[in-house]
Amino acid sequence: MELDSYQKKAAKYDLAKATTNLKDPGFIEKVLGLVGEAGETTDKIKKMIRDKDGVVSDEDKGLVIKELGDVLWYVASIARYLDVPLSEVASGNLEKLEGRLQRDKLHGEGDER
């Protein structure tokens, strides 16, 4: 599926009205939702490491995929609230990573490395 198509279809499930006002409760809910879903993803992986010696079963993989889908929904929604196509977010990220690779800066700290 194309990223922008996903973003448009995902908007159907947003009960709030998209706005670029960062103080809008709908926007704040999306940011908090992203953090929450990222935490749930992390927690599932942590438990696989702690309780299953890092072995990922098909069931575990399915659970993580569902959480990643929720993360994707929130990322797409936040981008939509900012009036940015999801494809622009993705391509910008790849350009940033390519620049770091070319400068041998994939490791390290800071956004501008």
PyMOL CGO cylinders between C-alpha atoms (Angstrom):
from pymol import cmd
from pymol.cgo import CYLINDER

trace = [
    CYLINDER, 0.00, 0.00, 0.00, 1.21, 3.50, -0.80, 0.3, 1, 1, 1, 1, 1, 1,
    CYLINDER, 1.21, 3.50, -0.80, 1.90, 5.64, 2.26, 0.3, 1, 1, 1, 1, 1, 1,
    CYLINDER, 1.90, 5.64, 2.26, -0.28, 8.58, 1.20, 0.3, 1, 1, 1, 1, 1, 1,
    CYLINDER, -0.28, 8.58, 1.20, -3.14, 6.23, 0.38, 0.3, 1, 1, 1, 1, 1, 1,
    CYLINDER, -3.14, 6.23, 0.38, -2.80, 4.68, 3.84, 0.3, 1, 1, 1, 1, 1, 1,
    CYLINDER, -2.80, 4.68, 3.84, -2.80, 8.13, 5.43, 0.3, 1, 1, 1, 1, 1, 1,
    CYLINDER, -2.80, 8.13, 5.43, -6.00, 9.14, 3.63, 0.3, 1, 1, 1, 1, 1, 1,
    CYLINDER, -6.00, 9.14, 3.63, -7.76, 5.88, 4.48, 0.3, 1, 1, 1, 1, 1, 1,
    CYLINDER, -7.76, 5.88, 4.48, -6.59, 6.00, 8.11, 0.3, 1, 1, 1, 1, 1, 1,
    CYLINDER, -6.59, 6.00, 8.11, -8.22, 9.43, 8.57, 0.3, 1, 1, 1, 1, 1, 1,
    CYLINDER, -8.22, 9.43, 8.57, -11.60, 7.66, 8.52, 0.3, 1, 1, 1, 1, 1, 1,
    CYLINDER, -11.60, 7.66, 8.52, -10.91, 6.34, 12.02, 0.3, 1, 1, 1, 1, 1, 1,
    CYLINDER, -10.91, 6.34, 12.02, -10.04, 9.69, 13.59, 0.3, 1, 1, 1, 1, 1, 1,
    CYLINDER, -10.04, 9.69, 13.59, -13.00, 10.94, 15.59, 0.3, 1, 1, 1, 1, 1, 1,
    CYLINDER, -13.00, 10.94, 15.59, -11.47, 14.41, 16.03, 0.3, 1, 1, 1, 1, 1, 1,
    CYLINDER, -11.47, 14.41, 16.03, -11.26, 17.13, 13.40, 0.3, 1, 1, 1, 1, 1, 1,
    CYLINDER, -11.26, 17.13, 13.40, -7.74, 17.60, 12.04, 0.3, 1, 1, 1, 1, 1, 1,
    CYLINDER, -7.74, 17.60, 12.04, -6.26, 20.99, 12.84, 0.3, 1, 1, 1, 1, 1, 1,
    CYLINDER, -6.26, 20.99, 12.84, -2.80, 22.52, 12.82, 0.3, 1, 1, 1, 1, 1, 1,
    CYLINDER, -2.80, 22.52, 12.82, -3.41, 24.07, 16.26, 0.3, 1, 1, 1, 1, 1, 1,
    CYLINDER, -3.41, 24.07, 16.26, -1.00, 22.22, 18.52, 0.3, 1, 1, 1, 1, 1, 1,
    CYLINDER, -1.00, 22.22, 18.52, -3.19, 23.00, 21.54, 0.3, 1, 1, 1, 1, 1, 1,
    CYLINDER, -3.19, 23.00, 21.54, -6.20, 21.26, 20.01, 0.3, 1, 1, 1, 1, 1, 1,
    CYLINDER, -6.20, 21.26, 20.01, -7.25, 18.25, 22.11, 0.3, 1, 1, 1, 1, 1, 1,
    CYLINDER, -7.25, 18.25, 22.11, -7.40, 16.04, 19.00, 0.3, 1, 1, 1, 1, 1, 1,
    CYLINDER, -7.40, 16.04, 19.00, -3.79, 16.82, 18.12, 0.3, 1, 1, 1, 1, 1, 1,
    CYLINDER, -3.79, 16.82, 18.12, -2.61, 16.33, 21.70, 0.3, 1, 1, 1, 1, 1, 1,
    CYLINDER, -2.61, 16.33, 21.70, -4.44, 12.99, 21.83, 0.3, 1, 1, 1, 1, 1, 1,
    CYLINDER, -4.44, 12.99, 21.83, -2.57, 11.84, 18.72, 0.3, 1, 1, 1, 1, 1, 1,
    CYLINDER, -2.57, 11.84, 18.72, 0.82, 12.74, 20.20, 0.3, 1, 1, 1, 1, 1, 1,
    CYLINDER, 0.82, 12.74, 20.20, -0.01, 11.01, 23.48, 0.3, 1, 1, 1, 1, 1, 1,
    CYLINDER, -0.01, 11.01, 23.48, -1.39, 8.03, 21.59, 0.3, 1, 1, 1, 1, 1, 1,
    CYLINDER, -1.39, 8.03, 21.59, 1.85, 7.69, 19.63, 0.3, 1, 1, 1, 1, 1, 1,
    CYLINDER, 1.85, 7.69, 19.63, 3.88, 7.59, 22.81, 0.3, 1, 1, 1, 1, 1, 1,
    CYLINDER, 3.88, 7.59, 22.81, 1.48, 5.09, 24.37, 0.3, 1, 1, 1, 1, 1, 1,
    CYLINDER, 1.48, 5.09, 24.37, 1.53, 2.73, 21.40, 0.3, 1, 1, 1, 1, 1, 1,
    CYLINDER, 1.53, 2.73, 21.40, 5.32, 2.97, 21.10, 0.3, 1, 1, 1, 1, 1, 1,
    CYLINDER, 5.32, 2.97, 21.10, 5.47, 2.04, 24.79, 0.3, 1, 1, 1, 1, 1, 1,
    CYLINDER, 5.47, 2.04, 24.79, 3.17, -0.95, 24.26, 0.3, 1, 1, 1, 1, 1, 1,
    CYLINDER, 3.17, -0.95, 24.26, 5.37, -2.10, 21.37, 0.3, 1, 1, 1, 1, 1, 1,
    CYLINDER, 5.37, -2.10, 21.37, 8.46, -1.77, 23.53, 0.3, 1, 1, 1, 1, 1, 1,
    CYLINDER, 8.46, -1.77, 23.53, 6.82, -3.60, 26.42, 0.3, 1, 1, 1, 1, 1, 1,
    CYLINDER, 6.82, -3.60, 26.42, 5.90, -6.59, 24.26, 0.3, 1, 1, 1, 1, 1, 1,
    CYLINDER, 5.90, -6.59, 24.26, 9.47, -6.85, 22.99, 0.3, 1, 1, 1, 1, 1, 1,
    CYLINDER, 9.47, -6.85, 22.99, 10.87, -6.42, 26.52, 0.3, 1, 1, 1, 1, 1, 1,
    CYLINDER, 10.87, -6.42, 26.52, 8.75, -9.33, 27.73, 0.3, 1, 1, 1, 1, 1, 1,
    CYLINDER, 8.75, -9.33, 27.73, 9.96, -11.53, 24.89, 0.3, 1, 1, 1, 1, 1, 1,
    CYLINDER, 9.96, -11.53, 24.89, 13.54, -10.77, 25.93, 0.3, 1, 1, 1, 1, 1, 1,
    CYLINDER, 13.54, -10.77, 25.93, 12.86, -11.20, 29.64, 0.3, 1, 1, 1, 1, 1, 1,
    CYLINDER, 12.86, -11.20, 29.64, 10.46, -14.13, 29.63, 0.3, 1, 1, 1, 1, 1, 1,
    CYLINDER, 10.46, -14.13, 29.63, 11.28, -16.00, 26.42, 0.3, 1, 1, 1, 1, 1, 1,
    CYLINDER, 11.28, -16.00, 26.42, 15.04, -15.55, 26.13, 0.3, 1, 1, 1, 1, 1, 1,
    CYLINDER, 15.04, -15.55, 26.13, 14.52, -13.29, 23.11, 0.3, 1, 1, 1, 1, 1, 1,
    CYLINDER, 14.52, -13.29, 23.11, 12.74, -15.96, 21.08, 0.3, 1, 1, 1, 1, 1, 1,
    CYLINDER, 12.74, -15.96, 21.08, 9.89, -14.53, 18.98, 0.3, 1, 1, 1, 1, 1, 1,
    CYLINDER, 9.89, -14.53, 18.98, 6.96, -16.83, 18.34, 0.3, 1, 1, 1, 1, 1, 1,
    CYLINDER, 6.96, -16.83, 18.34, 4.51, -16.31, 15.49, 0.3, 1, 1, 1, 1, 1, 1,
    CYLINDER, 4.51, -16.31, 15.49, 1.96, -15.16, 18.07, 0.3, 1, 1, 1, 1, 1, 1,
    CYLINDER, 1.96, -15.16, 18.07, 4.43, -12.66, 19.53, 0.3, 1, 1, 1, 1, 1, 1,
    CYLINDER, 4.43, -12.66, 19.53, 5.26, -11.37, 16.07, 0.3, 1, 1, 1, 1, 1, 1,
    CYLINDER, 5.26, -11.37, 16.07, 1.56, -10.87, 15.37, 0.3, 1, 1, 1, 1, 1, 1,
    CYLINDER, 1.56, -10.87, 15.37, 1.13, -8.89, 18.58, 0.3, 1, 1, 1, 1, 1, 1,
    CYLINDER, 1.13, -8.89, 18.58, 4.08, -6.63, 17.75, 0.3, 1, 1, 1, 1, 1, 1,
    CYLINDER, 4.08, -6.63, 17.75, 2.80, -6.11, 14.21, 0.3, 1, 1, 1, 1, 1, 1,
    CYLINDER, 2.80, -6.11, 14.21, -0.55, -4.96, 15.62, 0.3, 1, 1, 1, 1, 1, 1,
    CYLINDER, -0.55, -4.96, 15.62, 1.19, -2.47, 17.91, 0.3, 1, 1, 1, 1, 1, 1,
    CYLINDER, 1.19, -2.47, 17.91, 3.36, -1.21, 15.05, 0.3, 1, 1, 1, 1, 1, 1,
    CYLINDER, 3.36, -1.21, 15.05, 0.18, -0.69, 13.04, 0.3, 1, 1, 1, 1, 1, 1,
    CYLINDER, 0.18, -0.69, 13.04, -1.15, 1.49, 15.84, 0.3, 1, 1, 1, 1, 1, 1,
    CYLINDER, -1.15, 1.49, 15.84, 2.14, 3.44, 15.88, 0.3, 1, 1, 1, 1, 1, 1,
    CYLINDER, 2.14, 3.44, 15.88, 1.83, 3.91, 12.12, 0.3, 1, 1, 1, 1, 1, 1,
    CYLINDER, 1.83, 3.91, 12.12, -1.74, 5.17, 12.48, 0.3, 1, 1, 1, 1, 1, 1,
    CYLINDER, -1.74, 5.17, 12.48, -0.67, 7.81, 14.98, 0.3, 1, 1, 1, 1, 1, 1,
    CYLINDER, -0.67, 7.81, 14.98, 2.32, 8.88, 12.87, 0.3, 1, 1, 1, 1, 1, 1,
    CYLINDER, 2.32, 8.88, 12.87, 0.08, 9.19, 9.82, 0.3, 1, 1, 1, 1, 1, 1,
    CYLINDER, 0.08, 9.19, 9.82, -2.48, 11.15, 11.83, 0.3, 1, 1, 1, 1, 1, 1,
    CYLINDER, -2.48, 11.15, 11.83, 0.06, 13.56, 13.30, 0.3, 1, 1, 1, 1, 1, 1,
    CYLINDER, 0.06, 13.56, 13.30, 1.48, 14.19, 9.83, 0.3, 1, 1, 1, 1, 1, 1,
    CYLINDER, 1.48, 14.19, 9.83, -2.06, 14.79, 8.54, 0.3, 1, 1, 1, 1, 1, 1,
    CYLINDER, -2.06, 14.79, 8.54, -2.74, 17.28, 11.34, 0.3, 1, 1, 1, 1, 1, 1,
    CYLINDER, -2.74, 17.28, 11.34, 0.43, 19.08, 10.26, 0.3, 1, 1, 1, 1, 1, 1,
    CYLINDER, 0.43, 19.08, 10.26, -0.79, 18.93, 6.64, 0.3, 1, 1, 1, 1, 1, 1,
    CYLINDER, -0.79, 18.93, 6.64, 2.20, 16.83, 5.57, 0.3, 1, 1, 1, 1, 1, 1,
    CYLINDER, 2.20, 16.83, 5.57, 1.87, 13.76, 3.34, 0.3, 1, 1, 1, 1, 1, 1,
    CYLINDER, 1.87, 13.76, 3.34, 3.16, 10.61, 5.01, 0.3, 1, 1, 1, 1, 1, 1,
    CYLINDER, 3.16, 10.61, 5.01, 5.32, 9.98, 1.94, 0.3, 1, 1, 1, 1, 1, 1,
    CYLINDER, 5.32, 9.98, 1.94, 7.12, 13.27, 2.64, 0.3, 1, 1, 1, 1, 1, 1,
    CYLINDER, 7.12, 13.27, 2.64, 7.84, 12.13, 6.20, 0.3, 1, 1, 1, 1, 1, 1,
    CYLINDER, 7.84, 12.13, 6.20, 9.20, 8.81, 4.91, 0.3, 1, 1, 1, 1, 1, 1,
    CYLINDER, 9.20, 8.81, 4.91, 11.29, 10.28, 2.08, 0.3, 1, 1, 1, 1, 1, 1,
    CYLINDER, 11.29, 10.28, 2.08, 12.70, 12.98, 4.37, 0.3, 1, 1, 1, 1, 1, 1,
    CYLINDER, 12.70, 12.98, 4.37, 13.74, 10.31, 6.84, 0.3, 1, 1, 1, 1, 1, 1,
    CYLINDER, 13.74, 10.31, 6.84, 15.49, 8.28, 4.15, 0.3, 1, 1, 1, 1, 1, 1,
    CYLINDER, 15.49, 8.28, 4.15, 17.30, 11.39, 2.89, 0.3, 1, 1, 1, 1, 1, 1,
    CYLINDER, 17.30, 11.39, 2.89, 18.47, 12.16, 6.43, 0.3, 1, 1, 1, 1, 1, 1,
    CYLINDER, 18.47, 12.16, 6.43, 19.70, 8.61, 6.94, 0.3, 1, 1, 1, 1, 1, 1,
    CYLINDER, 19.70, 8.61, 6.94, 21.45, 8.55, 3.57, 0.3, 1, 1, 1, 1, 1, 1,
    CYLINDER, 21.45, 8.55, 3.57, 23.25, 11.77, 4.46, 0.3, 1, 1, 1, 1, 1, 1,
    CYLINDER, 23.25, 11.77, 4.46, 24.41, 10.25, 7.73, 0.3, 1, 1, 1, 1, 1, 1,
    CYLINDER, 24.41, 10.25, 7.73, 25.56, 7.11, 5.92, 0.3, 1, 1, 1, 1, 1, 1,
    CYLINDER, 25.56, 7.11, 5.92, 27.52, 9.16, 3.40, 0.3, 1, 1, 1, 1, 1, 1,
    CYLINDER, 27.52, 9.16, 3.40, 29.18, 11.12, 6.23, 0.3, 1, 1, 1, 1, 1, 1,
    CYLINDER, 29.18, 11.12, 6.23, 29.75, 7.95, 8.29, 0.3, 1, 1, 1, 1, 1, 1,
    CYLINDER, 29.75, 7.95, 8.29, 27.50, 9.35, 11.03, 0.3, 1, 1, 1, 1, 1, 1,
    CYLINDER, 27.50, 9.35, 11.03, 24.90, 6.61, 11.50, 0.3, 1, 1, 1, 1, 1, 1,
    CYLINDER, 24.90, 6.61, 11.50, 26.29, 6.08, 15.00, 0.3, 1, 1, 1, 1, 1, 1,
    CYLINDER, 26.29, 6.08, 15.00, 26.41, 8.84, 17.53, 0.3, 1, 1, 1, 1, 1, 1,
    CYLINDER, 26.41, 8.84, 17.53, 23.97, 11.29, 19.05, 0.3, 1, 1, 1, 1, 1, 1,
    CYLINDER, 23.97, 11.29, 19.05, 22.03, 14.32, 17.94, 0.3, 1, 1, 1, 1, 1, 1,
    CYLINDER, 22.03, 14.32, 17.94, 19.64, 15.03, 15.12, 0.3, 1, 1, 1, 1, 1, 1,
    CYLINDER, 19.64, 15.03, 15.12, 22.14, 17.07, 13.11, 0.3, 1, 1, 1, 1, 1, 1,
    CYLINDER, 22.14, 17.07, 13.11, 25.02, 14.60, 13.10, 0.3, 1, 1, 1, 1, 1, 1,
]
cmd.load_cgo(trace, "trace")
